[in-house]
Amino acid sequence: MKVCSLVECMLIGKGGKVMSELKDWLNSINFTKENLIEEDPDNIRDYPPYIINRCLSGHLDCVMFVNEMNKYSFLDKDMQYNFYLNTLRKKKRFSPWLRKDKVTDLEIIKQYYGYSNEKALNALKILTPEQINFIKQRLDTGGTK
């Protein structure tokens, strides 16, 4: 029995074959235009349609195509992959993953007033920096952090 690292075990499928990674699918669709399904038909099980749609939706030239795939999300994975492979133009598309902005003092306001996330965000819009500093001083219990 072969012992593998955590990353290797995650990349190796049930049949002992190496699974395709997200970057392989995106590079295939965007840049190389190699059909990963023709190389190994079992690869289609590893195709993540939602994440591919999410990654491509950050590019202006892909938005309309991603919207079409969202309309027809019931299609097979291979049909969705082939749609992107054959309709998107060859281009290097790299963008960071879209994330929510982190609000710095949200937890302090939630703890001080006992508010939910939504109410704390509204309170942060109203409070001045001096008031936020006062709240921080009131909640400071001392000691090491």
C-alpha positions in Angstrom: 0.0 0.0 0.0 1.4 3.3 -1.0 1.4 6.2 1.5 0.8 9.6 -0.1 0.8 13.2 1.2 -2.5 14.9 1.7 -2.3 16.9 -1.5 -1.4 13.8 -3.5 -4.3 11.9 -2.0 -6.7 14.7 -2.9 -5.5 14.6 -6.5 -5.7 10.9 -7.0 -9.1 9.6 -7.9 -10.8 6.4 -6.9 -9.3 4.5 -9.8 -5.8 5.6 -8.9 -5.7 8.1 -11.7 -4.6 11.7 -11.2 -7.7 14.0 -11.2 -7.7 17.2 -13.2 -7.3 20.4 -11.1 -9.3 23.6 -11.5 -6.3 25.3 -13.1 -6.2 22.5 -15.8 -9.9 23.0 -16.7 -9.5 26.8 -16.8 -6.3 26.7 -18.9 -7.9 24.3 -21.2 -11.0 26.5 -21.7 -9.1 29.8 -21.9 -5.7 29.3 -23.3 -4.6 25.9 -24.6 -8.0 24.7 -26.1 -7.0 21.1 -25.5 -10.0 18.9 -24.8 -9.3 17.2 -21.5 -12.3 14.8 -22.0 -10.8 13.3 -25.2 -7.6 12.5 -23.4 -9.4 10.7 -20.6 -13.3 10.4 -20.6 -13.3 9.8 -16.8 -12.1 13.3 -16.3 -15.6 14.7 -16.7 -16.5 13.5 -13.2 -14.0 16.1 -11.8 -15.3 19.0 -13.8 -16.8 21.6 -11.4 -19.4 23.6 -13.5 -20.3 26.1 -10.7 -16.8 27.0 -9.9 -15.9 27.4 -13.6 -18.9 29.6 -14.1 -17.8 31.7 -11.1 -14.3 32.0 -12.3 -15.2 33.0 -15.8 -17.9 35.5 -14.7 -15.2 37.9 -13.6 -14.3 38.6 -17.3 -16.3 41.0 -19.4 -15.9 39.0 -22.6 -17.3 35.8 -20.8 -20.3 37.2 -18.9 -22.9 36.5 -21.6 -21.6 33.0 -22.1 -21.6 32.3 -18.3 -25.2 33.7 -18.1 -26.3 31.2 -20.8 -24.7 28.4 -18.9 -26.5 29.5 -15.8 -29.8 29.4 -17.7 -29.0 25.8 -18.9 -27.3 24.5 -15.8 -29.2 21.2 -16.2 -27.0 20.3 -19.2 -24.4 17.5 -18.8 -21.0 18.5 -17.6 -19.4 17.5 -20.9 -21.8 19.7 -22.8 -21.1 22.7 -20.6 -17.3 22.1 -20.9 -17.5 21.8 -24.7 -19.7 24.9 -24.9 -17.0 27.0 -23.2 -14.1 25.2 -25.0 -15.6 26.0 -28.4 -17.2 29.4 -27.9 -14.7 31.4 -25.8 -11.9 32.9 -27.7 -8.3 31.9 -26.8 -7.1 34.4 -24.3 -5.1 34.5 -21.1 -7.6 35.2 -18.4 -6.3 35.5 -14.9 -8.1 37.2 -12.1 -8.2 36.9 -8.4 -11.1 35.0 -6.8 -14.0 37.4 -6.0 -14.3 37.8 -2.2 -16.3 39.9 0.2 -14.6 43.0 1.6 -13.6 42.4 5.2 -14.9 45.1 7.6 -12.4 45.7 10.3 -14.5 46.8 13.3 -17.5 44.7 12.7 -16.8 42.2 15.4 -16.3 44.9 18.0 -19.6 46.5 17.2 -21.4 43.1 17.3 -19.9 42.3 20.7 -20.6 45.7 22.2 -24.2 46.2 21.1 -25.1 42.5 20.6 -26.1 43.2 17.0 -26.3 40.9 14.0 -24.0 41.4 11.0 -26.5 43.5 9.1 -27.3 45.8 12.1 -23.6 46.1 12.9 -22.8 47.2 9.3 -25.5 49.9 9.6 -24.1 51.0 12.9 -20.6 51.3 11.5 -21.9 53.7 8.9 -23.3 56.0 11.6 -20.5 55.8 14.2 -17.5 58.2 14.1 -14.0 57.0 14.5 -13.8 58.5 18.0 -16.9 56.5 19.0 -15.4 53.3 17.6 -12.1 54.0 19.5 -14.2 54.5 22.7 -15.9 51.2 22.2 -12.5 49.5 21.6 -11.3 50.9 24.9 -14.4 49.7 26.8 -14.0 46.2 25.4 -10.2 46.0 26.0 -9.8 43.6 28.9 -6.0 43.9 29.0 -3.5 41.1 29.1 -1.7 39.5 26.1 -3.5 39.0 22.9 
